[in-house]
């Protein structure tokens, strides 16, 4: 479920443009009410020309329709709790968490923060910026067991803050007594822990994605299954040869060794590969940038374009059709392909 409700999207982009760009929330005198016109995120007339075409445009994406997009359930946002490195959490912290009731902060049924002033929008935007898009109890690419394991920190070189927290992920409680690990928020890529243990939101992040994943989640996956995941994430079958083919005959150990060559601040995300990872861009000054993505993939003419970019990077891009290749289709489908959409 993508965070696709319009007020959430513009709250997040307001946070970017106000806080990450060096602005400040109003202070001193009483804040004036802010009138906000929320643009529509998904337009059938805009999406076909949203991105710079690929060199061979046959592989340029055909995005899902607005009708499909607005049928996707809106992801609710729950209160988040800090994740502490082993030995750093307060005494009795987990027992205290298990006693907490779920606290819903924002959903599509009427629960939402106050959105009257600039300061309200900025606070709400920071909430969306830090909201996870996935949860895990014990298993997953980054599991709850990992963040509680000292070996995981040593293996990955995971940075922690001065107070011992891991600012890239949070615990959330959707059911009393059940502590889940929330991850893959915008902040996960765009938060940096500095050498003194302070953090900068919106900076080039330094969460070591690939190294974190090889400690437990990926190291025991059979090679054919792991290659299927790689093909799903990074495949480009409209190219001949497809760049991911070089990993097809690798063992799990060989593939994880490739992952571990990728340093923090660089990531092999979708539209790239394990052999061509891209630098995670900082978001400071993003309001004044004419192109988004480190590769300049998408022009930015308005806050609506930034909203669309955020939607694509929180799951929308996996639904796009690249000359018949749709990453979100089940791996059991042959080559993840469907009849070509014209």
Beta strands, then each sheet from edge to edge (+ up, - down):
strand 1: 77-78
strand 2: 80-84
strand 3: 104-106
strand 4: 134-136
strand 5: 165-175
strand 6: 178-183
strand 7: 191-193
strand 8: 199-201
strand 9: 266-267
strand 10: 278-279
strand 11: 291-292
strand 12: 298-299
sheet 1: 1+ 3-
sheet 2: 2+ 5- 6+ 4-
sheet 3: 7+ 8-
sheet 4: 9+ 10-
sheet 5: 11+ 12-
end
